[in-house]
């Protein structure tokens, strides 16, 4: 047996874990087309087949040193496995394949059986979920019905409502819509968009020259025209959601990859494993003839390398040379790629153009002649990011980009701490536990490490390590324990106790005066946690109960749109220019909750775009002690993105403080990834809001924040709020004067100058 070249490696595997379905869709390529091999196969994949399949995939990944592998759970309907068997499948895949490479698990489902129990399980194993939906009720009911003819639409929408919940949103990979040209294209698009999907896939109904696609009598539009209509509306809307078909055409137009087998000349790197362990090609081939996807191999008898090298896959991996002469001569071949392989079938051969040839050409030419405006955030474009963060109405997409950047930065900081740890010890154990949790429950690790004061700790810790000491490194155990509690994963770790307190970020604090400064053992268990140490044992049940005199859970400020931590316990929150309060009394915390909720209503009413930004990036509010003057004050720390500190005040003032300080938080995050100030040209500028000259970066910060505050008071002045006009003018004048002074210097980089010009254009357009 000769080794298969690396270029022939497979990177995506479809696992048919359940070969039956609870719907009877009349366009289904599994049950309703030429290949009927499902009838002889077992309904469910057995443990023996699963073990062999996982072993073959892991073997293939190891042999080719693949950095990642995708496994898609398919059917039939994979949710028919039930939660218990599904857990077994996911655990086996993670255990075997995850040991040798990064494993991405996905699932395609009709959504009928999706439940909270399933979502919790899928979240635990980090499974992305695609749901099939063909549009609104009438469009979906054309095909996606139960065997008795009943509609599945309500069940599908219930599944999508679950996936839109904050706890499960990260699981949702998108909607899959099969085209039916009897449906109004824009109506279908609008119905899909209304579900707020992360992505939309349009699938041409599987057909070939022997069984052509349906073109209903009286239809006034072709498949190409149907897709053109949606493309035009999608562009007019500013491309609000990725659509794989159109994104593929835009990518291939500039020589990029297609990202789909339906278009382009990308090599095919997918294989299917059926419930009985047979290796097959893509399911779409089932529409050609009985046995078309078969390879004659099984996971018990053949490794993935032999499947990859088989003649059956070779003909699908031949690229341009494997296309019909007519296709090779076509001016759009680089984008079309001959269309989906299965759609080329005719009279026993696949060397024909796609049965959708004219439709694809119509769409491709239209997209070429009507390129979209560059409105979505280009993560590689500094100009696009600058333009978005200076949009006066706010831009949630820009905040999500900054959040993603912060996530990467914090992970790098944590890795930096871990890389300098000696082997063994509590800190190393904490890191090992955190790494394992990141594999098993990445959402929980992401939530805990997104806490603003985790980054503060990491930066301080790295500074200490650079100075030659490792004080505080064992806090890694506290972070890991907090993630385990969030995920409900059993774990035992040694964690630090400082000043009588054992703190678990985002979770809460255990009071341990018996320990003082030392360590204790945290045991994360079902239903709660235990803390043990010398002469101490504390049991805390989930939510409330147990030794509540020692337990100080992190409280939350909750509105209908956002949940923010009321952070009065984290030991690393003392990084603001004013001291933080201690633990608030229950009555004080309740008062904060009422004030915050009212302030949130004010922000949503006055500057709804800012509310969307805060909803995407605000993580914690730290109560501050009042200074001697007794005025309302607030603060943002350089290393604490998403954290705002403020003194207690009235709702209207808190609304302004939150917007003001989050502008500073955004600027800090922007400065992490974009150079705005030329450090080689130190400059001081006099500004209206401070008596002392300020460095250029501080002035830019002030301009950015004060422009947002001026906007709030401008709106209040329009509503004739007492004193609003004078306050608006003061902030507007401060901002314009500072812009003028800073613009006279040469302290800014081109990116900084662009940001300044964008703010100036906005502010100078407001009335005086």
NORLIN-V483252 format. One record per backbone hydrogen bond with DSSP energy under -1.0 kcal/mol. CO is the residue of the C=O (numbers start at 1). NH is the residue of the N-H. Records with the same first field share a line. If there is no record, write none. Layout:
CO->NH + NH
This chain:
5->8
6->9
11->70
12->271
13->72
14->273
15->17 + 74
17->45
20->77
25->28
28->32
36->39
37->40
43->19
46->50
47->51
48->52
49->53
50->54
51->55
52->56
53->57
54->58
55->59
56->60
57->61
58->62
59->63
60->64
61->66
67->102
69->104
70->13
71->106
72->15
73->108
74->17 + 18
77->80
78->81
79->82
82->86
83->87
84->88
85->89
86->90
87->91
88->92
89->93
90->94
91->95
92->96
93->97 + 98
97->100 + 101
102->69
104->71
105->128
106->73
107->130
109->132
111->114
115->119
116->120
117->121
118->122
119->123
120->124
121->125
122->127
128->107
129->173 + 174
130->109
131->176
136->140
137->141
140->143 + 144
143->145
144->152
145->24
146->149
150->146
152->156
153->157
154->158
155->159
156->160
157->161
158->162
159->163
160->164
162->165
165->168 + 169
168->171
169->172
171->129
174->131
175->201
176->133
177->203
180->183
184->188
185->189
186->190
187->191
188->192
189->193
190->194
192->195
193->196
199->175
200->244
201->177
203->179
211->208
216->219
222->226
223->227
224->228
225->229
226->230
227->231
228->232
229->233
230->234
231->235
232->236
233->237
234->239
235->238
242->200
243->247
244->248
245->249
246->250
247->251
248->252
249->253
251->254 + 256
252->255
269->11 + 12
271->14
272->280
273->16
274->277
277->299
278->274
280->272
282->285
283->286
284->287
285->288
286->35
289->292
291->294
293->281
297->279
298->302
303->307
304->308
305->309
307->310
310->314
311->315
319->322
320->323
324->328
325->329
327->330
330->333
332->335 + 336
333->337
335->264
336->339
340->343
341->344
342->345
343->355
345->209
346->349
349->346
354->357
356->360
357->361
358->362
359->363
360->364
361->365
362->366
363->367
364->368
365->369
366->370
373->375
378->381
381->385
382->386
383->387
384->388
385->389
388->391
391->394
395->399
396->400
397->401
398->402
399->403
400->404
401->405
402->406
403->407
404->408
405->409
406->410
407->411
408->412
409->413
410->414
411->415
412->416
413->417
414->418
415->419
418->421
425->429
426->430
427->431
428->432
429->433
430->434
431->435
432->436
433->437
434->438
436->440
437->441
441->445
442->446
443->447
444->448
445->449
446->450
448->451
451->454
452->456
453->457
454->458
455->459
456->460
457->461
458->462
459->463
460->464
461->465
462->466
463->467
464->469
465->468
470->473
472->475
473->476
474->477
475->479
476->480
477->481
478->482
479->483
480->484
481->485
482->486
483->487
484->488 + 489
491->524
493->522
495->520
497->518
498->501
500->512
501->498
502->510
504->507 + 508
507->554
508->504
509->552
510->502
512->515 + 516
516->500
518->497
520->495
521->532
522->493
523->530
524->491
525->528
527->542
528->525
529->540
530->523
531->538
532->521
533->536
536->533
538->531
539->547
540->529
542->544
546->548
547->550
550->511
552->509
555->566
557->564
562->559
564->557
565->567 + 621
566->568
570->573
573->575
579->625
585->589
586->590
587->591
588->592
589->593
590->594
591->595
592->596
593->597
594->598
595->599
596->600
597->601
598->602
599->603
600->604
601->605
602->606
603->607
607->611
608->612
609->613
610->614
611->615
612->616
613->617
614->618
619->565
620->644
621->567
622->646
623->581
627->630
633->647
635->645
637->640
640->643
642->619 + 620
644->622
645->635
646->624
650->654
651->655
652->656
653->657
654->658
655->659
656->660
657->661
658->662
659->663
660->664
661->665
662->666
663->667
664->668
665->669
666->670
667->671
670->673 + 674
676->749
678->681
683->696
685->694
694->685
695->699
696->700
697->701
698->702
699->703
700->704
701->705
702->706
703->707
705->709
706->710
707->711
708->712
709->713
710->714
711->715
712->716
713->717
714->718
715->719
716->721
717->720
721->724
723->727
724->728
725->729
726->730
727->731
728->732
729->733
730->734
731->735
732->736
733->737
734->738
735->739
736->740
737->741
738->742
739->743
742->745
747->678
749->753
750->754
751->755
752->756
753->757
754->758
755->759
756->760
757->761
758->762
759->763
760->764
763->766
